[in-house]
Amino acid sequence: MTNWVYTFGGGKTEGRADLRDLLGGKGANLAEMASLGLPVPPGFTITTEVCAAYYENDRTYPEALAAEVEAGMDHIESVVGSRFGDPENPLLVSVRSGARASMPGMMDTVLNLGLNDETVEGMARKSGDERFALDSYRRFIQMYSDVVLSVDHGNFEDLLDVHKDRKGYTLDTDLGVGDWRQVVAAFKAKVGERLGSPFPQNVREQLWGAIGAVFQSWMNRRAITYRRLHGIPDDWGTAVNVQAMVFGNMGDDCATGVAFTRDPSTGEKRLYGEYLVNAQGEDVVAGIRTPQHLTIAARDANGSRLPAMEETMPEVFARLAEVFRKLEIHYRDMQDIEFTVQRNKLWMLQTRSGKRTARAALKIAVDMADEGLIAPREVLARIDSASLDQLLHPTLAADAERDVLARGLPASPGAASGAVVFTSDDAERLAAEGDKVILARTETSPEDIHGMHAAQGILTSRGGMTSHAAVVARGMGRPCVSGAGALHIDEAGQRLTVGNRTVSRGDILTIDGSTGEIMAGEVEMVQPELSGDFARVMGWADEVRRLEVRTNAETPVDARTAREFGAEGIGLCRTEHMFFDADRIVAVREMIVADDEEGRRTALDKILPMQRDDFAEIFRIMAGLPVTIRLLDPPLHEFLPHTDEEIGEVAAAAGVDPAVLRLRVNQLRESNPMLGHRGCRLGITYPEIYEIQARAIFEAALDAGAALGATVRPEIMLPLIATRGEFDMLRARVDRVADGLAAERGERPAYLVGTMIELPRAALRAGEIAEGAEFFSFGTNDLTQTTFGISRDDAAGFLDDYIRHGILAGDPFVSLDVDGVGELVRIAAERGRESRPDLKLGICGEHGGDPASVAFCHRIGLDYVSCSPYRVPVARLAAAQAALEDD
Amino acid sequence: MTNWVYTFGGGKTEGRADLRDLLGGKGANLAEMASLGLPVPPGFTITTEVCAAYYENDRTYPEALAAEVEAGMDHIESVVGSRFGDPENPLLVSVRSGARASMPGMMDTVLNLGLNDETVEGMARKSGDERFALDSYRRFIQMYSDVVLSVDHGNFEDLLDVHKDRKGYTLDTDLGVGDWRQVVAAFKAKVGERLGSPFPQNVREQLWGAIGAVFQSWMNRRAITYRRLHGIPDDWGTAVNVQAMVFGNMGDDCATGVAFTRDPSTGEKRLYGEYLVNAQGEDVVAGIRTPQHLTIAARDANGSRLPAMEETMPEVFARLAEVFRKLEIHYRDMQDIEFTVQRNKLWMLQTRSGKRTARAALKIAVDMADEGLIAPREVLARIDSASLDQLLHPTLAADAERDVLARGLPASPGAASGAVVFTSDDAERLAAEGDKVILARTETSPEDIHGMHAAQGILTSRGGMTSHAAVVARGMGRPCVSGAGALHIDEAGQRLTVGNRTVSRGDILTIDGSTGEIMAGEVEMVQPELSGDFARVMGWADEVRRLEVRTNAETPVDARTAREFGAEGIGLCRTEHMFFDADRIVAVREMIVADDEEGRRTALDKILPMQRDDFAEIFRIMAGLPVTIRLLDPPLHEFLPHTDEEIGEVAAAAGVDPAVLRLRVNQLRESNPMLGHRGCRLGITYPEIYEIQARAIFEAALDAGAALGATVRPEIMLPLIATRGEFDMLRARVDRVADGLAAERGERPAYLVGTMIELPRAALRAGEIAEGAEFFSFGTNDLTQTTFGISRDDAAGFLDDYIRHGILAGDPFVSLDVDGVGELVRIAAERGRESRPDLKLGICGEHGGDPASVAFCHRIGLDYVSCSPYRVPVARLAAAQAALEDD
């Protein structure tokens, strides 16, 4: 026989914490606390199964429910020693929702239930406080009418205001017993007027009305919306908790409060919370009175003059501290609790795992491991790997004042302040003079790389979480707020406007890339702390994980940062980013616009020594760790000169007519550059480009190898391969360069040649491509673009709608689409390994730093993930968590 | 033991036609003719295996070869009755190459071999013609020196010119015996001077020199290039044919000629060929003398005054006609032959299957079936389906005079003449006045559709075989020459220039879309003939094929044309093309630039009745055949107004500020429109667009159904689906429109809803998509773009290099990439059918009209192919050929 009702408290507890699905979070934890012997007001929980049955059976209850609820009320009465509806010694109860997942404020609650015209007098006598009894009654009428009878609470607030006006009162506390009697009468009259029938005096009618209202609130509009947003199924249902009322507002020996067992913001092990003397729970939330600290230490630290609970109620405080200790030992986690003190007796009303900042999560987990509460492996599982990112960047001081101008997308975490500039050249110039700058652009392009590097942070008015600005900023570890549509950025006028405010070049702005906020002026910051707990957790993660973690880096700064963050090699060194430097872009442009091989070779000869130096420095920094270098990939027109000045400059360097050059520039434009003349297609049509790059890599590797006294074995990656023919032709050319060098220098460079798998065709033909390729690196950004047929740059126009409608669970450029793109990755891995069992497999798209995607890479047996430097710790932890899943 | 040499002729023939791989085409057919008892000068063939062995063994011959060649020479001597090198009765031979595949003119030949200072005198005596003998000798010295001794033939031509100058001669025939003696002496002296040794007098040395030269010519540069271009493997090798010389230049009872057994241009069954009296084979080719016709009928038809062979050599002619009859019966195909008449005796020197026009191929095959030579099924296999296209369009009269200005790519077959115009509006205007126009543009865009429709033909200076102009023109059946880079098209100046010639608006141009030629003025044309043989072949094809053939059509003209060509339904009706009409583009633009739903609905309400009429007319024309309608697909910005005038027009219609409109236009621009906000993404974000389209389709279907007295069941196709969620959401909306209409009209429209499979993800997730979709149509154009990551519009920059390097066998947008794109099609078909066994499967990309791709569709079990109207016959035949392959 199904049990519809579970009692708790008074030594007769039927539920427990692991019945959360049946009893909801609140009910299960109340039962658990009761079982632990903690002081919980007695009550019972009507299960979530009743909710499901209620909706399945046309909003009717199971037959047996009435009797079980009666038994539950008997249980409460017998424990409390008072009776529901008894005019002399009335029992009051609360009726609250409680779903499996927390849905704060979404559903309804009724307090003080059981009051009517008779019991209110009994309560007045019993408590010796007539005013308290009447206050409770009027609160009950208002809440019950609003929740159960659909008489809006505004009606009652108006009546109270009218009464106060008439009497010249300001505060509720100005009202005396007589006033409250009048108000109660007025409230009841209003209900009668609205409903055509009096306010229900039958307490059982009140009880069933409240239970029904809670079940119905499961299907109210805001609850449905909340569930949709958080992916909570409709059929879970809510439980209903009926519990004896306890009162924190019966005098100065009463109080109510909320607390965390540790500091949820820093993770420090100290009682953290607030209480109010002579108050009900709503009063704490309402914020009318200033809450007091629990401990003397907290009071002193915050400079408060109000006494701490440790002082005013030392015994209760000691009892509370003991309860906290028990709860932590029992739950093995930091708890968020609610309590009430009624006449110096402590009552526990709720406990649950407390929400905490990333910093606190880390400290609490590590401390608990040190305390022996949990094992180091459990520490790994408890930390949300995605949140680690927050720990690696400066953040805004929690209580700093902020003058928020607008809000954009939190595109790259961390906070930054600086003088705003509107061009990348300006950013570079000011930064060279030692200024901190924020680069503000409508959107960024590859030509802004130097400005983004020079800036402390980047701000754009267009583009999404995966726009150029966002992706590059994350890669560089620069804070970025993108797509701040409210800003009008006037690059020509060197200013931005938002509403009626104007920010001009040089004005100080602060951006918070973790929240998307854009603020005027400088805001106080907190610097990250990478040693201590952080380092220990990373160490534990490294012991557990199987996946190697590399980084995507092409600058010495990035390479060094990544090594500090624990990168075990470079998985993607993009050579094109090296081409945008101010001192070489002219030569690069000269190469591109050359219309014959000779012209290209002349320009390339200027680039060769610079490329060689780039690589040599990276090899030195990586000191023998693997370095995967991708040959030139992007559509050539990304490098093209645009302005007349740029065209003139390149024309002069190349010795051609600017008009001819302009023609050539136009020829190189493409309708869909993403699918155009780029990647290995450049290597096929302009062999000399890849030849020079290979030569630069080999020379640098031999030089660096000699300096390090060890072999440097670069991994040369051919991008955008679609066919085996492309790979074979280009590999042969690379080999020829190596042969030539061997003849010249008497030493043959050591190297691997592999490819990006970033086109569906390459994934499908991986078997034959692997016959020539020694490694595959999945370029899941482009693979997602081609598999979905979605341009990352243009997705903003519809991707939000897709996510809103639930067509996509999330942005597939952030977390890998396992079903579609993932199948291609799996196919390629299988087919590749079939023809070359020792094929090295990695991923180097943005997904390499996304925990869910890292888990997928682990499951399908890749060898490594590569991500931007600031994501390396995230990937290390995510890889460890994925490995733990195997056990 | 390997046989290196095969003899033929004189009753001792060892080879036969099916030993082509071993003996080469020429050798095999000489042997076959000899076996048939036809008059073939005796000879022998040195096999292709010798060539292979020669190159494998460092250019040395197999040991046994010398003896076998000697035996071969003995064979010739015994049959002819003269001896090689005999000063009294010398045997002369020819030494020719002959590979497995025809490689015309690529390798070397030596004639009259066996002449030296002694044998030339014997030959003079034996022939009674000293001049003939000396002429033969000087020809031999020149040819042998050039081919074998690397003394360029220019040396000898110079000497001859010097002699003629000195004597005041104009023609070779002015030279007498004495002259030729002097010339021969001079030739020999030149060889001696060049080589430091005399011209070889030893005939065996001559023979082996010539054999070696032929084998070596297999590896000359032009032969290697030819093989690369035609995909002929290097290791096939060539055979060498040594054959007794016969002479067509020993007097007026001698002749030489070439002939086809039927007319290779029309296919008519009549002897077709030319001969020259008293001439050698080279003289026919050299074109110095006018050749004569074989038959009196041909002579009369061509108005020639020179006598026909039928008149001058009636017995030989009768013998020749008999040989032709025998060859056709034997080979069961039209033959291309070479013959020589020596002193009234006919000698056959070559036979092979004759090249022919598409028209002739059709007629010959059908006639042969009627003659009982071949079965109707064989007719199907013999016609190159791709060539059928040529039969469906007007063509230039073969002998019409042409003033060729330039040559572009043969982008869409057929010829057209008209007044050249430079804008689509101008084309439409002039066409409306009854003029024929040729539209010339740098390149075309979707906004040119109306102009392309109005034009007779399209000419562009940019873009490849799969550019917008080419694809749309093929779809419309309009002749098109694209990418004519030599033309400078000055749209603003309303003229085009090529070299130093200028063509202005209104000047007449003719283009030939089958050859790419662009000609000044009007050129005479021949109209296509679709009944008769063509209809019979199509009938046979329809009996055999399993694949249904539909068409891609959206205009009434196209729908009607396609039905005439045998289309069994519409597989792709693109609704966007209907939007470009001048009288509705403003409303369409108004819809696009509207920034809210209401604005879009207002504009869409203007479009609804037009769309309904479009569909109703198409349903009427298709009379119950299936019609698949694709909802709006292209990136919205394709419809955007560009010029100030257009923006003003739309702003006025929509009642908005032109400046606001311009901003919105800029917002809608995309970096990669192919991967942007298009296809079903439009339907998701702007539901009202698809709702209106569905409504127009349903209303038209109900109306047309009522008129036809039958149910019209449109197939609604959702484009660019990547996920099941998109499909389900859009299908639900379509169903809702149908429900609404059922309520309004009391009749629910009948319809199917399916999707294009044109993204890799859709192919992979076909199983779940098919749970909701009733049909799949493979959009292989886009699927090729995304699978390869190649934009069709931008591929011109590298695709040629890819094909040249052999990385791709051909353009994957023309013939489906079976290995890559094909695997996705196969996966989707399998997974789709697994979840819905009666899923209807078709293809509607450009590939639907490509024979190889049609064969692939047949093999993997699709239900239909859909192609542009003019490709329907091609697809019907290709489908039949694919079905024949199954047997």
Interface residues (C-beta under 8 A of the other chain):
Chain A: E670 S671 N672 P673 M674 L675 G676 H677 G679 R681 I684 T685 L720 A722 T723 G725 E726 M729 E758 L759 P760 R761 L764 R765 D782 Q785 T786 T787 F788 G789 I790 S791 D793 D794 G797 F798 D801 Y802 H805 G806 I807 L808 D817 D819 G820 V821 E823 L824
Chain B: E670 S671 N672 P673 M674 L675 G676 H677 G679 R681 I684 T685 L720 A722 T723 G725 E726 M729 E758 L759 P760 R761 L764 R765 D782 Q785 T786 T787 F788 G789 I790 S791 D793 D794 G797 F798 D801 Y802 H805 G806 I807 L808 D817 D819 G820 V821 E823 L824
